[in-house]
Amino acid sequence: MVLRTYRVVNEDLVRQLALQLGLPVNVETATESEVRGGIANFGGARRKSQKTSSRSLNDPRLLEEIVEGLRNREQLKAHRPRRRRDLPDRTTFIHEINVEGTPVYLPVKEESGLPPGITGLTVWVFEPLGQELGFIDSEPDGSWAWDWIGTYLFIVEEHVYNPERAYCCSGISALRLLVDVVAGHDVSLRANPLEYRGRDQYGRDDPAHPIDKLRRVGGTPLRPRSVEIVYRVAVMTDEQATTIGGREIRLNDILAYPLYIAESK
């Protein structure tokens, strides 16, 4: 058994899922059983009460039970979407094991709309997986003419943004939504995304690495580390660009929020 250090646990999401899966959380139940007496009480019966406590919301055993429950209901995928056509619905979670990510501290502007006191977000940046990256020819019927392969993943540690309310707009990358809308670096985009969907310096118009793009707005990268993650996609776009092996390519990016992030020992 691999021992983990749980860095992030989304307790609100854990509670929702545990209750739907029939897993008792933060409650104490009492059960009574009948015990037959011996010679001392003339063979009579007596009642015995026993209390059973449920698991707390950050109990690693509860997290394992939730993951197993999602898997049994076919609401857990083992692979990150490599193309937009692979994007699962919002009830499905994605489970990745032993993936290396770099946490980046991203300053938050006062105009972000986040709760008072939050001065920054911790954003994990995960590189695209696999060797096939770039553009693939469209289908014979002309569908998926813009079919990019490979996906960056950005996971926000803090539980301050509702994935169900996230939106996607053509011409705007997930990374730009994270910086300008969530972190509040350009509130004009939030007010009118259609009007401000021109040049995307965080997406397809700049092939710099996403961590370098975050550095421009004060992002501070920390030490990369290998983690296990379970997350749900908020936004996936095909509006990202990067340079890999000296070659500029177009690909996808995902903004997601975790059920948990665990560092393996």
Backbone bond lengths (Angstrom), bond angles and torsions (degrees), N, CA, C in turn:
res aa  C-N    CA-C-N  psi(-1)  N-CA   C-N-CA  omega(-1)  CA-C   N-CA-C  phi
1 M - - - 1.464 - - 1.526 109.62 -
2 V 1.334 117.05 129.79 1.453 122.04 179.44 1.530 109.16 -83.55
3 L 1.329 116.39 125.19 1.457 120.60 177.72 1.514 109.13 -83.39
4 R 1.337 116.26 138.95 1.459 121.15 -176.09 1.518 110.24 -123.97
5 T 1.305 115.41 152.39 1.451 121.89 168.73 1.522 106.89 -109.98
6 Y 1.338 116.06 114.38 1.466 119.88 -175.70 1.525 108.89 -82.52
7 R 1.318 115.07 110.68 1.458 121.28 -178.71 1.519 111.17 -81.16
8 V 1.325 116.72 -39.51 1.461 122.59 -177.79 1.517 109.27 -133.40
9 V 1.321 117.40 130.73 1.462 122.55 172.19 1.527 107.41 -134.05
10 N 1.321 116.74 119.22 1.463 121.73 178.38 1.525 108.52 -83.38
11 E 1.334 116.05 92.81 1.459 120.41 -171.66 1.524 112.81 -66.53
12 D 1.333 117.83 -33.95 1.471 119.23 177.63 1.521 110.44 -62.92
13 L 1.314 116.76 -42.67 1.460 120.85 179.16 1.521 110.62 -70.14
14 V 1.322 117.40 -37.93 1.461 121.01 176.54 1.524 110.18 -59.03
15 R 1.329 116.76 -44.21 1.470 120.61 -179.54 1.527 110.72 -62.14
16 Q 1.328 116.66 -46.94 1.466 120.25 -179.44 1.533 111.48 -57.86
17 L 1.327 115.46 -48.91 1.463 119.77 -176.59 1.516 111.74 -68.89
18 A 1.327 117.03 -40.75 1.461 120.48 -178.49 1.528 111.05 -61.93
19 L 1.320 117.16 -42.92 1.459 120.31 -179.98 1.528 111.36 -65.52
20 Q 1.333 116.84 -39.80 1.459 119.62 178.77 1.527 112.20 -68.08
21 L 1.339 115.65 -29.62 1.462 120.22 179.39 1.528 112.55 -87.19
22 G 1.342 116.84 -0.11 1.460 119.99 179.48 1.512 113.74 76.42
23 L 1.325 117.26 25.40 1.458 121.50 179.29 1.525 108.26 -98.96
24 P 1.342 119.22 119.66 1.466 120.99 -178.54 1.527 110.69 -69.18
25 V 1.326 115.70 133.29 1.456 120.60 179.46 1.525 110.06 -133.19
26 N 1.315 115.79 137.41 1.458 122.90 176.02 1.524 113.52 51.69
27 V 1.332 117.26 36.55 1.462 121.59 175.31 1.518 108.39 -133.82
28 E 1.327 114.30 159.52 1.454 119.72 177.34 1.520 108.03 -125.04
29 T 1.309 117.57 127.35 1.461 121.89 -177.71 1.521 109.71 -111.66
30 A 1.321 115.29 147.13 1.462 121.24 178.31 1.518 109.12 -118.65
31 T 1.285 117.60 132.95 1.455 122.65 178.87 1.521 109.43 -123.29
32 E 1.325 115.36 147.66 1.457 120.90 178.35 1.513 109.84 -117.89
33 S 1.301 116.17 143.06 1.459 120.87 176.72 1.522 108.99 -135.27
34 E 1.320 115.50 153.65 1.459 121.33 -179.41 1.527 109.22 -93.28
35 V 1.305 115.54 128.31 1.456 121.44 179.85 1.524 108.48 -116.64
36 R 1.331 117.49 124.76 1.464 121.88 180.00 1.523 109.92 -74.55
37 G 1.293 117.11 133.83 1.453 122.14 -179.28 1.526 112.57 -81.67
38 G 1.294 115.71 164.03 1.456 121.61 178.73 1.520 111.29 -101.62
39 I 1.331 116.19 -154.39 1.473 120.98 -177.53 1.511 110.23 -63.97
40 A 1.360 117.68 -33.82 1.460 120.69 -174.09 1.526 111.96 -61.97
41 N 1.333 119.03 -33.37 1.474 119.64 178.40 1.525 110.29 -116.18
42 F 1.357 113.83 31.22 1.470 121.71 171.12 1.533 112.71 58.51
43 G 1.335 116.67 32.73 1.459 120.04 174.14 1.500 115.15 76.05
44 G 1.341 118.26 7.69 1.451 120.67 -179.78 1.524 112.11 -73.44
45 A 1.325 116.37 169.25 1.471 122.30 -179.80 1.513 109.74 -103.13
46 R 1.304 117.20 147.01 1.454 122.03 175.29 1.530 108.82 -132.61
47 R 1.334 115.98 157.54 1.453 121.95 -178.36 1.527 109.88 -96.55
48 K 1.320 116.81 136.95 1.445 122.25 178.97 1.528 108.57 -121.38
49 S 1.327 116.19 127.93 1.459 121.21 -178.83 1.521 109.70 -102.76
50 Q 1.347 115.69 139.49 1.449 120.76 179.67 1.521 109.07 -136.68
51 K 1.337 116.44 130.50 1.447 121.66 -179.14 1.535 109.97 -98.89
52 T 1.318 114.56 138.06 1.454 120.47 178.53 1.522 108.75 -126.13
53 S 1.311 117.11 123.45 1.465 121.44 -179.89 1.528 110.28 -93.47
54 S 1.322 115.84 143.35 1.469 120.43 177.63 1.529 109.31 -85.94
55 R 1.323 115.25 -179.05 1.446 119.92 -178.88 1.530 110.91 -85.61
56 S 1.333 115.95 147.93 1.451 120.37 175.15 1.518 109.17 -75.45
57 L 1.343 116.23 164.96 1.457 120.83 -173.59 1.523 113.16 -67.42
58 N 1.320 117.66 -22.44 1.461 119.67 179.32 1.523 112.66 -106.57
59 D 1.336 116.05 17.57 1.465 121.05 178.30 1.531 109.00 -72.29
60 P 1.344 118.11 122.40 1.472 119.83 -179.81 1.522 113.77 -56.53
61 R 1.339 117.02 -31.75 1.463 119.69 179.70 1.529 110.75 -67.49
62 L 1.334 116.77 -35.24 1.466 120.17 177.16 1.529 110.13 -66.45
63 L 1.330 117.22 -40.22 1.460 120.53 178.87 1.519 110.79 -61.83
64 E 1.340 116.46 -41.15 1.468 119.76 178.42 1.530 110.85 -64.30
65 E 1.330 117.03 -38.04 1.470 120.53 178.82 1.532 110.79 -66.63
66 I 1.337 117.26 -37.43 1.460 120.72 178.62 1.528 110.45 -66.52
67 V 1.325 116.79 -44.94 1.470 120.43 178.85 1.523 110.09 -59.92
68 E 1.329 116.76 -43.03 1.465 119.91 179.02 1.528 110.63 -64.82
69 G 1.339 116.85 -39.13 1.459 120.28 177.87 1.518 112.39 -63.76
70 L 1.322 117.12 -41.39 1.468 120.62 176.92 1.526 110.88 -64.23
71 R 1.324 115.71 -39.93 1.475 119.82 179.31 1.527 110.58 -64.37
72 N 1.321 117.51 -42.97 1.462 121.13 -179.38 1.529 111.67 -64.33
73 R 1.316 117.00 -29.24 1.470 121.05 179.50 1.526 112.27 -93.67
74 E 1.313 115.71 10.58 1.469 122.19 178.68 1.530 111.36 57.19
75 Q 1.318 116.21 37.92 1.462 122.21 176.46 1.525 110.72 -115.86
76 L 1.335 115.78 25.52 1.455 120.74 178.63 1.524 108.87 -136.03
77 K 1.329 116.10 121.16 1.453 121.82 177.38 1.525 109.46 -101.86
78 A 1.331 115.96 148.22 1.463 120.73 -178.09 1.521 112.54 -96.95
79 H 1.349 117.04 -3.16 1.457 119.16 -175.33 1.524 110.97 -135.20
80 R 1.306 115.56 140.15 1.462 121.95 174.44 1.529 109.89 -67.21
81 P 1.330 119.25 139.56 1.469 120.49 176.60 1.525 110.78 -59.82
82 R 1.322 117.29 127.95 1.464 122.25 178.29 1.519 111.35 -92.14
83 R 1.340 116.26 -18.85 1.449 122.37 -179.40 1.523 107.28 -140.56
84 R 1.315 116.75 156.33 1.470 119.76 -176.78 1.520 111.60 -63.61
85 R 1.316 116.99 -29.32 1.466 119.07 179.04 1.533 111.76 -66.10
86 D 1.349 117.08 -17.54 1.465 121.46 -179.33 1.522 112.92 -89.40
87 L 1.325 117.36 -0.24 1.465 120.97 -174.85 1.529 110.76 -64.96
88 P 1.360 118.10 123.95 1.458 120.38 178.63 1.523 111.00 -78.60
89 D 1.334 116.56 170.89 1.462 118.96 177.81 1.528 109.65 -76.04
90 R 1.340 115.17 173.34 1.464 119.96 -171.10 1.530 113.44 -73.54
91 T 1.316 118.46 -7.67 1.468 119.68 177.08 1.522 111.48 -87.83
92 T 1.325 116.77 -5.75 1.459 121.36 -174.81 1.535 111.04 -100.26
93 F 1.325 114.81 137.72 1.459 121.72 177.19 1.529 109.05 -105.65
94 I 1.317 115.03 159.97 1.467 121.36 179.11 1.519 108.73 -120.63
95 H 1.322 115.79 134.54 1.473 122.88 -175.74 1.529 108.71 -118.69
96 E 1.312 116.67 115.45 1.460 121.75 177.48 1.523 109.40 -119.55
97 I 1.324 115.89 137.08 1.468 121.95 -176.60 1.519 109.45 -119.20
98 N 1.341 114.98 138.50 1.468 121.47 176.21 1.527 112.16 55.37
99 V 1.321 115.92 50.57 1.459 121.12 173.86 1.524 107.97 -108.47
100 E 1.323 115.58 140.52 1.460 119.19 -178.43 1.514 110.37 -90.23
101 G 1.322 115.44 127.65 1.453 120.79 178.36 1.516 110.77 -129.77
102 T 1.330 115.90 155.63 1.455 122.00 178.07 1.520 109.28 -114.88
103 P 1.325 118.79 113.65 1.463 119.59 175.13 1.517 110.60 -73.44
104 V 1.330 115.68 135.56 1.468 121.97 -179.74 1.526 108.03 -126.09
105 Y 1.328 116.25 126.32 1.465 119.68 176.20 1.524 108.51 -82.48
106 L 1.341 116.57 120.77 1.464 122.53 -176.44 1.524 109.67 -113.45
107 P 1.347 118.64 115.45 1.470 120.25 178.09 1.526 111.87 -61.48
108 V 1.319 114.62 147.29 1.463 121.82 -178.79 1.526 109.37 -111.91
109 K 1.323 116.22 136.32 1.452 121.28 177.21 1.527 110.56 -84.18
110 E 1.340 115.57 156.30 1.466 120.18 178.67 1.519 111.51 -61.56
111 E 1.333 116.68 -28.49 1.470 120.66 -178.11 1.524 113.07 -78.69
112 S 1.314 118.06 3.82 1.462 120.92 -174.64 1.517 113.41 -65.32
113 G 1.327 117.34 -28.32 1.458 119.66 -175.51 1.512 113.04 84.82
114 L 1.332 117.42 3.10 1.467 121.64 176.84 1.522 109.81 -75.33
115 P 1.333 117.92 161.12 1.465 120.63 179.81 1.522 111.87 -55.56
116 P 1.345 117.29 146.90 1.475 120.59 -179.91 1.527 111.16 -57.74
117 G 1.312 115.86 146.02 1.457 120.25 178.10 1.510 114.32 96.82
118 I 1.333 117.07 -15.82 1.465 119.81 178.63 1.526 108.53 -86.73
119 T 1.312 116.18 112.47 1.465 120.91 -177.94 1.520 112.64 -102.50
120 G 1.317 116.79 -9.88 1.457 119.12 -179.47 1.513 112.05 -165.34
121 L 1.318 115.77 161.73 1.459 123.27 176.85 1.520 109.17 -119.77
122 T 1.319 115.88 149.38 1.461 120.44 172.48 1.520 107.93 -102.15
123 V 1.319 115.43 114.67 1.461 121.81 -176.62 1.528 108.73 -111.79
124 W 1.327 116.75 124.54 1.456 121.24 176.63 1.519 109.33 -90.20
125 V 1.323 116.27 130.09 1.464 122.12 179.39 1.525 108.21 -108.84
126 F 1.339 116.10 121.44 1.462 122.30 179.37 1.529 108.99 -115.64
127 E 1.327 114.98 132.20 1.454 121.17 -179.02 1.531 110.99 -69.33
128 P 1.336 117.58 155.95 1.472 120.25 173.49 1.526 110.34 -59.72
129 L 1.316 116.11 145.96 1.455 121.54 -179.40 1.525 110.54 -99.15
130 G 1.318 117.27 152.42 1.461 120.92 175.08 1.511 112.31 87.94
131 Q 1.311 114.94 169.04 1.452 121.83 -176.74 1.518 113.52 -94.44
132 E 1.335 117.66 -21.76 1.459 120.74 -177.34 1.524 109.64 -87.40
133 L 1.330 115.96 109.39 1.449 121.14 -179.60 1.520 108.94 -132.18
134 G 1.321 115.51 143.60 1.459 119.21 176.40 1.514 113.10 119.42
135 F 1.313 115.45 -146.27 1.462 122.17 -172.37 1.523 110.64 -101.33
136 I 1.317 116.91 142.58 1.461 121.79 174.22 1.526 108.28 -118.92
137 D 1.312 116.68 145.84 1.467 120.23 179.70 1.515 110.27 -58.06
138 S 1.320 115.88 149.64 1.458 120.49 179.37 1.520 110.82 -72.00
139 E 1.313 114.81 165.23 1.454 120.86 176.90 1.539 109.41 -67.79
140 P 1.347 118.28 158.13 1.475 121.09 -178.80 1.523 113.66 -55.59
141 D 1.326 116.98 -29.48 1.458 118.82 -178.09 1.527 112.50 -86.42
142 G 1.336 116.14 3.55 1.460 119.47 178.49 1.511 114.47 91.14
143 S 1.337 118.14 -5.05 1.457 120.37 179.57 1.523 110.43 -73.12
144 W 1.321 115.64 155.29 1.460 122.54 179.60 1.530 111.38 52.96
145 A 1.312 115.29 44.40 1.465 119.44 -179.84 1.525 111.73 -64.88
146 W 1.325 116.45 -25.88 1.458 120.53 176.22 1.525 107.53 -110.10
147 D 1.307 115.73 78.34 1.459 121.64 -173.19 1.526 108.67 -112.26
148 W 1.324 116.22 94.49 1.461 121.52 -177.70 1.519 109.85 -94.51
149 I 1.329 116.39 140.77 1.468 121.72 -177.90 1.526 109.52 -111.27
150 G 1.323 116.02 137.70 1.457 122.14 -179.63 1.516 110.73 106.28
151 T 1.333 117.44 139.00 1.455 120.60 -172.45 1.521 111.72 -142.76
152 Y 1.328 116.26 122.56 1.460 120.81 166.61 1.523 108.60 -76.04
153 L 1.329 116.04 148.67 1.457 121.28 178.89 1.521 108.98 -124.24
154 F 1.352 115.92 127.84 1.460 122.11 175.97 1.528 108.14 -119.35
155 I 1.326 116.50 118.12 1.467 121.86 -179.56 1.518 109.14 -114.02
156 V 1.328 116.28 128.15 1.462 122.49 179.25 1.528 108.90 -94.47
157 E 1.333 116.28 122.29 1.464 119.93 -178.69 1.522 111.89 -64.84
158 E 1.319 116.70 -47.43 1.458 121.28 -171.89 1.530 111.25 -69.54
159 H 1.323 116.54 143.70 1.470 121.45 -178.25 1.526 108.94 -98.40
160 V 1.328 114.31 69.40 1.455 119.37 -174.46 1.523 112.25 -121.71
161 Y 1.315 116.23 3.49 1.464 119.55 -175.49 1.510 107.96 -138.89
162 N 1.323 115.60 132.19 1.456 120.49 -174.86 1.527 110.49 -86.53
163 P 1.340 118.23 113.43 1.473 119.76 -179.11 1.519 113.43 -57.96
164 E 1.344 116.89 -30.24 1.456 119.25 -177.16 1.536 111.59 -68.86
165 R 1.337 116.94 -18.76 1.460 119.66 -178.81 1.523 112.64 -99.01
166 A 1.308 116.90 1.26 1.460 119.95 179.55 1.529 109.90 -69.12
167 Y 1.311 115.64 154.55 1.455 119.58 -179.50 1.516 109.60 -134.69
168 C 1.292 116.23 167.79 1.459 121.70 179.51 1.520 107.99 -131.28
169 C 1.317 115.67 136.77 1.453 120.14 179.98 1.517 108.52 -132.60
170 S 1.313 116.99 133.39 1.459 121.44 -179.62 1.522 110.18 -56.00
171 G 1.333 116.08 133.67 1.442 120.99 178.67 1.511 114.79 90.78
172 I 1.328 117.94 -1.30 1.460 122.04 -178.67 1.516 109.15 -122.35
173 S 1.319 117.55 120.11 1.459 121.64 -178.23 1.523 111.18 -76.04
174 A 1.325 115.50 161.00 1.462 120.96 176.20 1.526 110.45 -63.38
175 L 1.329 116.82 -35.43 1.463 119.88 179.60 1.524 111.18 -66.29
176 R 1.336 116.58 -37.57 1.464 119.06 177.01 1.529 110.91 -67.50
177 L 1.307 117.89 -39.24 1.470 120.08 175.34 1.520 110.60 -59.49
178 L 1.329 116.22 -41.09 1.457 120.39 179.97 1.527 110.87 -62.70
179 V 1.344 116.81 -49.44 1.459 120.77 -175.36 1.529 111.72 -71.95
180 D 1.334 116.52 -50.78 1.460 119.81 -171.41 1.525 113.61 -83.29
181 V 1.328 117.46 -38.41 1.465 120.13 -175.86 1.523 111.23 -91.33
182 V 1.334 117.50 -55.18 1.466 119.92 -176.12 1.526 110.83 -70.26
183 A 1.337 116.82 -49.89 1.468 120.23 -177.96 1.526 112.75 -84.92
184 G 1.319 117.20 -7.35 1.465 120.99 171.76 1.504 116.35 75.91
185 H 1.339 118.62 26.94 1.457 120.01 -178.49 1.522 112.43 -79.70
186 D 1.317 119.14 -16.50 1.469 121.99 175.14 1.521 107.84 -149.98
187 V 1.325 116.24 89.57 1.463 120.45 -175.13 1.517 112.17 -68.27
188 S 1.335 117.97 -18.15 1.458 119.90 179.26 1.523 111.18 -62.86
189 L 1.330 117.33 -30.45 1.457 120.09 178.29 1.521 110.58 -67.33
190 R 1.328 116.27 -39.75 1.455 119.46 179.03 1.514 111.33 -66.49
191 A 1.332 116.76 -35.93 1.454 120.09 -177.77 1.520 112.25 -70.42
192 N 1.344 116.57 -37.94 1.465 119.31 -176.81 1.527 109.29 -151.20
193 P 1.352 117.12 80.76 1.467 119.60 -175.99 1.519 114.23 -62.45
194 L 1.318 118.80 -30.41 1.459 120.60 -178.74 1.531 111.40 -68.56
195 E 1.324 116.07 -35.80 1.463 120.18 -177.71 1.523 111.66 -75.67
196 Y 1.343 116.93 -29.58 1.463 120.24 -174.04 1.526 112.14 -111.02
197 R 1.309 115.86 34.36 1.457 117.93 -178.96 1.529 112.01 -98.15
198 G 1.328 117.07 23.74 1.458 120.82 -179.87 1.519 112.02 -68.70
199 R 1.331 116.55 -128.60 1.457 121.06 -177.37 1.527 110.59 -58.76
200 D 1.334 115.57 131.65 1.469 121.47 -179.44 1.526 108.29 -113.07
201 Q 1.324 116.20 97.06 1.457 121.14 -179.04 1.526 112.47 -72.29
202 Y 1.341 116.80 -10.48 1.458 120.93 177.02 1.528 112.09 -101.75
203 G 1.337 116.21 0.05 1.455 119.72 -175.36 1.507 113.31 -131.57
204 R 1.320 115.95 -127.39 1.463 121.89 -168.24 1.528 114.43 -67.48
205 D 1.348 118.25 -16.98 1.459 120.28 -177.76 1.528 113.24 -88.06
206 D 1.320 117.55 1.48 1.465 120.42 178.38 1.526 108.38 -146.11
207 P 1.334 118.74 115.76 1.464 121.47 -176.65 1.526 114.30 -83.96
208 A 1.335 117.78 13.60 1.457 119.63 177.02 1.527 110.05 -65.79
209 H 1.333 116.31 158.96 1.461 120.38 179.15 1.527 109.69 -66.82
210 P 1.342 119.02 144.08 1.460 121.04 -179.58 1.531 114.07 -54.39
211 I 1.333 118.13 -35.22 1.464 119.20 179.02 1.528 110.05 -65.65
212 D 1.328 117.06 -38.08 1.469 119.98 176.47 1.525 111.07 -66.12
213 K 1.325 117.03 -35.78 1.463 120.34 176.68 1.528 110.75 -64.77
214 L 1.332 116.99 -38.29 1.462 120.59 178.01 1.527 111.31 -70.57
215 R 1.330 116.94 -32.00 1.472 120.00 177.14 1.527 111.18 -59.94
216 R 1.316 117.39 -34.69 1.469 121.26 -177.12 1.528 112.27 -62.77
217 V 1.313 116.97 -25.80 1.464 120.36 -179.99 1.525 110.54 -108.59
218 G 1.332 115.48 27.79 1.457 119.91 174.24 1.510 115.48 91.28
219 G 1.323 118.17 7.32 1.462 120.69 179.71 1.523 111.66 -65.95
220 T 1.335 115.51 139.95 1.460 121.56 179.48 1.520 109.60 -119.70
221 P 1.328 118.83 108.18 1.471 120.77 179.60 1.532 110.70 -71.84
222 L 1.315 115.59 143.04 1.458 122.73 175.85 1.522 108.55 -108.38
223 R 1.315 116.75 -171.53 1.459 120.60 -176.54 1.533 110.86 -69.93
224 P 1.346 118.23 130.73 1.474 119.80 173.61 1.523 109.81 -63.91
225 R 1.343 115.51 150.34 1.460 119.48 178.66 1.519 109.97 -153.19
226 S 1.330 114.89 156.85 1.463 121.11 179.86 1.521 109.21 -87.96
227 V 1.327 116.36 130.07 1.457 120.30 -175.10 1.527 111.00 -137.54
228 E 1.317 113.84 166.37 1.468 123.15 168.17 1.516 106.60 -111.60
229 I 1.328 117.21 134.24 1.459 120.66 -175.69 1.528 110.60 -134.51
230 V 1.312 114.84 143.89 1.464 122.03 168.38 1.522 105.77 -127.19
231 Y 1.326 117.11 124.38 1.456 119.88 -173.34 1.521 111.02 -146.91
232 R 1.335 114.13 166.02 1.464 121.36 175.31 1.527 108.24 -122.72
233 V 1.316 115.83 135.98 1.466 121.24 -176.42 1.527 110.15 -73.99
234 A 1.343 115.73 130.56 1.460 120.92 172.21 1.516 110.46 -94.27
235 V 1.342 116.48 -46.03 1.459 122.04 -178.56 1.516 108.94 -142.99
236 M 1.338 117.01 137.29 1.457 121.68 169.90 1.518 107.51 -131.34
237 T 1.344 116.68 129.35 1.458 120.40 178.90 1.525 110.05 -128.51
238 D 1.318 116.01 164.96 1.464 121.51 172.89 1.527 109.32 -109.15
239 E 1.338 115.58 34.20 1.469 121.93 -172.77 1.521 113.31 -106.91
240 Q 1.333 118.72 16.01 1.464 121.22 -176.40 1.524 110.79 -98.99
241 A 1.329 116.19 154.22 1.459 122.00 174.76 1.520 108.01 -139.26
242 T 1.320 115.98 155.10 1.458 119.81 179.57 1.520 108.77 -160.85
243 T 1.319 115.59 174.90 1.452 121.85 175.90 1.519 108.56 -119.84
244 I 1.323 116.78 118.93 1.460 121.92 179.77 1.519 107.89 -128.56
245 G 1.340 115.46 126.01 1.459 119.61 -178.88 1.511 113.06 61.71
246 G 1.336 117.05 31.70 1.456 120.84 179.70 1.514 114.27 78.64
247 R 1.322 117.51 4.69 1.468 121.28 -177.36 1.521 110.15 -114.91
248 E 1.318 117.23 128.72 1.456 121.36 176.74 1.521 109.34 -79.70
249 I 1.326 116.32 127.72 1.458 120.11 -178.79 1.520 110.04 -135.59
250 R 1.311 115.24 160.24 1.454 123.71 174.69 1.521 107.47 -104.68
251 L 1.329 116.51 138.85 1.458 120.08 179.22 1.516 109.57 -155.47
252 N 1.336 116.80 -162.81 1.460 122.41 -172.75 1.529 111.27 -107.35
253 D 1.341 115.52 165.67 1.462 119.22 169.91 1.520 110.06 -146.34
254 I 1.338 114.05 153.00 1.465 122.77 -176.55 1.517 109.47 -126.20
255 L 1.329 115.77 134.51 1.462 122.60 167.16 1.515 106.63 -105.66
256 A 1.339 116.91 125.14 1.464 120.53 -173.78 1.528 110.65 -139.97
257 Y 1.344 114.54 164.06 1.458 122.07 178.40 1.518 108.25 -127.75
258 P 1.339 117.47 137.96 1.466 119.93 -168.94 1.523 114.82 -88.79
259 L 1.321 114.60 149.52 1.466 119.50 161.11 1.518 107.12 -77.28
260 Y 1.345 115.29 -44.46 1.467 119.65 170.82 1.517 110.12 -159.19
261 I 1.330 114.22 159.12 1.462 123.80 170.20 1.521 106.65 -126.03
262 A 1.316 116.86 123.39 1.472 121.03 -177.77 1.512 110.06 -126.11
263 E 1.323 115.15 133.58 1.457 120.27 175.12 1.526 108.96 -92.70
264 S 1.328 116.55 128.76 1.460 120.81 -179.82 1.515 110.08 -82.04
265 K 1.338 115.89 141.03 1.473 120.35 177.93 1.510 109.81 -87.39
